[in-house]
Amino acid sequence: MKHLLTALALFATSHLIGQELPSTTLKTLDGQSVNIKDAISTEGPTVISFWATWCKPCIKELTAFMDYAIDLEEEVGAKVLAVSIDDSRNSARVAPMAQGQGWEYTILLDENQDLKRNLGIVNVPFTLVLNSEGEVVWKHSGYSPGDEEELAEIVTEVAAGHSPSH
């Protein structure tokens, strides 16, 4: 059953590669509305990590990727958006958790899970990499230790103008 769900999740998101993000309004931690299309970088790659405060693998992934993210931002102009799918009841936990983990990511709230639903994402953690034109060039579901290294390599390849080889 687990393999069937994984296959369905990958099938549901298989259309993402080469696509642009759908126009979807999210919130910043201070309650401002922002369209996801306005939040992505036009200077370099954008990583979008979908996560939730209750998702232990999500927290491990974002914590493990933090050092890479800082370097990639400085070296290749990458931008990392951590999109919380916590609902309005739990979204008050997002900022304290991000601060407690020492994350310096841009945190956005998808309280109604509109972006998650618009992209056909089933489970978190779910990570996308977009090129500077805003097209999805890589996606990954789940987290295992070491995935952050692959993600850093992918972002570096995309920044150099190459298609991801993974």
Buried (B, 14 or more C-beta within 10 A) or exposed (E): EEEEEBEEBEEEBEEBBEEEBEEBBBBEBEEEEBEBEEBBBEEBBBBBBBBBBEBEBBBBBBEBBBEBBBEBBEEBBBBBBBBBBBEEEBBEBBBEBBEEEEBBBBBBBBBBBBBBBBBEBBBBBBBBBBBBEBBBBBBBBBBEEEBBEBBBBBBBBBBEEEEBEE
